[in-house]
Amino acid sequence: MKLTREQAAAKIMVALDYPDAQSAERLIAELEGIPCYMKVGMQLFYASGPKFVESLKQKGYYVFLDLKMHDIPNTVKGGAGSVTKLGVDMFNVHAAGGKAMMEAALEGVEAALAGSGLSKPSVIAVTQLTSTSQSTLNDEIGIAGTVEDAVLHYAKLASAAGLTGVVASPVEVEAIKAACGTAFQTVTPGIRPAGAALNDQTRIMTPGEALRQGTDYMVIGRPITAAPSPRASLESIIKELIEA
Ligand code: C5P
């Protein structure tokens, strides 16, 4: 089934990897009117915080707050409550924090929603960072087996905890959907349109390929933010998704 323009745009999460609100706002002004998701990570959030997130929501954007919470359950519960009150549409926690920690995040969401009129954010788990190599996993972190084994183990744990989905490489989507069901969502960085610079990403797919794998959302940063025309780049990715 073909995606509409709105559906295609809503699958694209533009990574606002900027040091301050002013720099991010220049990009947002260029993309005005395109109904994409905006991803706010720790660099921008630690600098410009809740006010910036609120301004994105006022402009009507979906917001993924990528803060990768990882702490004791009670602290994550509190953090989840605070970001829910900001009105974000999605945020994430590390699956490595364990099932009780992920469940505490959901409890924090529910407690913050009670009587608030806010809509419920999706809670997504980080499995293994894409920067984690086989030797980092085995020799430094001390987890045996392949990176894919570890990703699937964490995806199943996140699913059992009741989370919405996981962040993963597009090459892992098929195995995650097979293990956790097609409704379990995947959010995939490592997306590069044909001909775009790889930068530091290694296991990549084009937007069309990632969509065909079944990815639900794709996080795209530099192919849009560092393009000569970010707007033209985003429009061409939307077109690729509609045609895929
Ligand atoms: O510029 P680029 O498209 O590589 O940006 C990818 C975005 O996705 C960045 O914000 C990066 O922090 C994020 N990300 C990633 N790999 C992960 C998790 C998040 O590249 N495993």
Boltz pocket constraint, residues with backbone or C-beta under 6 A from the ligand:
constraints:
  - pocket:
      binder: B
      contacts: [[A, 15], [A, 17], [A, 41], [A, 128], [A, 129], [A, 130], [A, 131], [A, 167], [A, 189], [A, 190], [A, 191], [A, 198], [A, 199], [A, 201], [A, 219], [A, 220], [A, 221], [A, 222], [A, 223]]
      max_distance: 6.0
